[in-house]
């Protein structure tokens, strides 16, 4: 594939997924290998056309001694030569993996993304670009298939996940190698990529070559299958959401009619159970979901299951009921929000940075957008009795009424973080931004995300 065809294909993919917004900063994750150096080359070449500002981040996992240091120095020298902002992170992944009793691969991935997220917040980057490509997607699907997975696991690597974007998912490793050769892209080789003691390397170097003897277009075909499966999964999730919305929420209990679940396909009913788990911020495994569905199908009444983190699933006559046993939550203390950085508020972490609010902005879950004009200081705390908010084109209501309408369970209400200017409610996570503080296109805005610690 010629350079012009390669770049056109990647640009079309980026436009299809609306990956870039005008004037935004994109943090490119660069290991120094061919894939990430090719991505950096592409982004820099297209920066003016896409109207983006490119910065570079490199994470040293401290697993390869002097070789890893040389990789970091290579990327840093490249950035100096091309006048790119460079950010270096480093952590002892081996020690962390031993401490957490987890695999090197998993701990390395978590620490790397934590570093990238932190740098993105610090510099106000609204996107983090990684160099995953079609072969990576094929490897991921095979890896999930071997371990056992539901349909979601077979949809592969998503092109966009929150602020993570993957412009190269539409091209293969061979396409990138040709692009690198045609453009004489310098890169370093990580010898650990050939170590087949790591599961993904084993799939890459031994399993996939065997499968390619059956079909040389394996990666492209798996990508096509992934796209089809993702459409199927999206449809099933939409149907499940319709049923989930029939659930009744009172205080810290969510209940749904047994008949509703029994009369629908297990593919949809299982997703409803999974959504209820997420509602309580608990990820339920396939085994848990199957147990819950069996309970719905077989139990007459007064049967109960105990799931992780105190989640109880109980049959009460014609309903199946979910609740947290023995949950005792404390209100969040009031703090000033860091307008560029991270604020920890009890069990909640808020991340804030300044962006330009554009029509193409892809809004993220658990994220609020607040007009930055005349807003030099923002307070954050738990909701209090009498707090009110008026959403755009809506009547003013108390936060309590909004939470009832939006089916927010009582157990989560103390963690419903409220943002304030003086005594006025600016925004509430899970509800929205008050119309007085809602940004309009072209304005500077604070993007504020929340996650549980």
Secondary structure in CASP SS format (residue, H / E / C, confidence):
PFRMAT SS
TARGET T0000
AUTHOR 0000-0000-0000
METHOD secondary structure of the structure
MODEL  1
X C 1.00
X C 1.00
X H 1.00
X H 1.00
X H 1.00
X H 1.00
X H 1.00
X H 1.00
X H 1.00
X H 1.00
X H 1.00
X H 1.00
X H 1.00
X H 1.00
X H 1.00
X H 1.00
X C 1.00
X C 1.00
X C 1.00
X C 1.00
X C 1.00
X C 1.00
X C 1.00
X C 1.00
X E 1.00
X E 1.00
X E 1.00
X E 1.00
X E 1.00
X C 1.00
X C 1.00
X C 1.00
X C 1.00
X H 1.00
X H 1.00
X H 1.00
X H 1.00
X H 1.00
X H 1.00
X H 1.00
X H 1.00
X H 1.00
X H 1.00
X H 1.00
X H 1.00
X H 1.00
X H 1.00
X H 1.00
X H 1.00
X H 1.00
X C 1.00
X C 1.00
X E 1.00
X E 1.00
X E 1.00
X E 1.00
X E 1.00
X E 1.00
X E 1.00
X E 1.00
X C 1.00
X C 1.00
X C 1.00
X C 1.00
X C 1.00
X H 1.00
X H 1.00
X H 1.00
X H 1.00
X H 1.00
X H 1.00
X H 1.00
X H 1.00
X H 1.00
X H 1.00
X H 1.00
X H 1.00
X H 1.00
X H 1.00
X H 1.00
X H 1.00
X C 1.00
X C 1.00
X C 1.00
X C 1.00
X E 1.00
X E 1.00
X E 1.00
X E 1.00
X E 1.00
X C 1.00
X C 1.00
X H 1.00
X H 1.00
X H 1.00
X H 1.00
X H 1.00
X H 1.00
X H 1.00
X H 1.00
X C 1.00
X C 1.00
X C 1.00
X H 1.00
X H 1.00
X H 1.00
X H 1.00
X H 1.00
X H 1.00
X H 1.00
X H 1.00
X H 1.00
X H 1.00
X H 1.00
X H 1.00
X H 1.00
X H 1.00
X H 1.00
X H 1.00
X H 1.00
X H 1.00
X H 1.00
X H 1.00
X C 1.00
X C 1.00
X C 1.00
X E 1.00
X E 1.00
X E 1.00
X C 1.00
X C 1.00
X C 1.00
X C 1.00
X H 1.00
X H 1.00
X H 1.00
X H 1.00
X H 1.00
X H 1.00
X H 1.00
X H 1.00
X H 1.00
X H 1.00
X H 1.00
X H 1.00
X H 1.00
X H 1.00
X C 1.00
X C 1.00
X C 1.00
X H 1.00
X H 1.00
X H 1.00
X H 1.00
X H 1.00
X C 1.00
X C 1.00
X C 1.00
X C 1.00
X E 1.00
X E 1.00
X C 1.00
X C 1.00
X E 1.00
X E 1.00
X C 1.00
X H 1.00
X H 1.00
X H 1.00
X H 1.00
X C 1.00
X C 1.00
X H 1.00
X H 1.00
X H 1.00
X H 1.00
X H 1.00
X H 1.00
X H 1.00
X H 1.00
X H 1.00
X H 1.00
X C 1.00
X C 1.00
X C 1.00
X C 1.00
X C 1.00
X C 1.00
X C 1.00
X C 1.00
X H 1.00
X H 1.00
X H 1.00
X H 1.00
X C 1.00
X C 1.00
X C 1.00
X C 1.00
X H 1.00
X H 1.00
X H 1.00
X H 1.00
X H 1.00
X H 1.00
X H 1.00
X H 1.00
X H 1.00
X H 1.00
X H 1.00
X H 1.00
X H 1.00
X H 1.00
X H 1.00
X H 1.00
X C 1.00
X C 1.00
X C 1.00
X H 1.00
X H 1.00
X H 1.00
X H 1.00
X H 1.00
X H 1.00
X H 1.00
X H 1.00
X H 1.00
X H 1.00
X H 1.00
X H 1.00
X H 1.00
X H 1.00
X H 1.00
X H 1.00
X H 1.00
X H 1.00
X H 1.00
X H 1.00
X H 1.00
X H 1.00
X H 1.00
X H 1.00
X H 1.00
X H 1.00
X H 1.00
X C 1.00
X C 1.00
X C 1.00
X E 1.00
X E 1.00
X E 1.00
X C 1.00
X C 1.00
X E 1.00
X E 1.00
X E 1.00
X E 1.00
X E 1.00
X H 1.00
X H 1.00
X H 1.00
X H 1.00
X H 1.00
X C 1.00
X C 1.00
X C 1.00
X H 1.00
X H 1.00
X H 1.00
X H 1.00
X H 1.00
X H 1.00
X H 1.00
X H 1.00
X H 1.00
X H 1.00
X H 1.00
X H 1.00
X H 1.00
X H 1.00
X C 1.00
X C 1.00
X C 1.00
X C 1.00
X C 1.00
X C 1.00
X H 1.00
X H 1.00
X H 1.00
X H 1.00
X H 1.00
X H 1.00
X H 1.00
X H 1.00
X H 1.00
X H 1.00
X H 1.00
X H 1.00
X H 1.00
X C 1.00
X C 1.00
X C 1.00
X C 1.00
X C 1.00
X E 1.00
X E 1.00
X E 1.00
X C 1.00
X H 1.00
X H 1.00
X H 1.00
X E 1.00
X E 1.00
X E 1.00
X E 1.00
X E 1.00
X E 1.00
X C 1.00
X C 1.00
X E 1.00
X E 1.00
X E 1.00
X E 1.00
X E 1.00
X E 1.00
X C 1.00
X C 1.00
X C 1.00
X C 1.00
X C 1.00
X C 1.00
X C 1.00
X C 1.00
X C 1.00
X C 1.00
X E 1.00
X E 1.00
X C 1.00
X C 1.00
X C 1.00
X C 1.00
X E 1.00
X E 1.00
X E 1.00
X E 1.00
X E 1.00
X C 1.00
X C 1.00
X E 1.00
X E 1.00
X E 1.00
X E 1.00
X E 1.00
X E 1.00
X E 1.00
X E 1.00
X E 1.00
X C 1.00
X C 1.00
X C 1.00
X C 1.00
X C 1.00
X C 1.00
X C 1.00
X C 1.00
X C 1.00
X C 1.00
X E 1.00
X E 1.00
X E 1.00
X E 1.00
X E 1.00
X C 1.00
X C 1.00
X C 1.00
X C 1.00
X C 1.00
X C 1.00
X C 1.00
X E 1.00
X E 1.00
X E 1.00
X C 1.00
X C 1.00
X C 1.00
X C 1.00
X C 1.00
X C 1.00
X E 1.00
X E 1.00
X C 1.00
X E 1.00
X C 1.00
X C 1.00
X C 1.00
X C 1.00
X C 1.00
X E 1.00
X E 1.00
X H 1.00
X H 1.00
X H 1.00
X H 1.00
X H 1.00
X H 1.00
X H 1.00
X C 1.00
X C 1.00
X C 1.00
X C 1.00
X H 1.00
X H 1.00
X H 1.00
X H 1.00
X C 1.00
X C 1.00
X C 1.00
X C 1.00
X E 1.00
X E 1.00
X E 1.00
X E 1.00
X C 1.00
X C 1.00
X E 1.00
X E 1.00
X E 1.00
X E 1.00
X E 1.00
X C 1.00
X C 1.00
X C 1.00
X E 1.00
X E 1.00
X E 1.00
X C 1.00
X C 1.00
X C 1.00
X C 1.00
X C 1.00
X C 1.00
X C 1.00
X C 1.00
X C 1.00
X E 1.00
X E 1.00
X E 1.00
X E 1.00
X E 1.00
X E 1.00
X E 1.00
X E 1.00
X E 1.00
X C 1.00
END
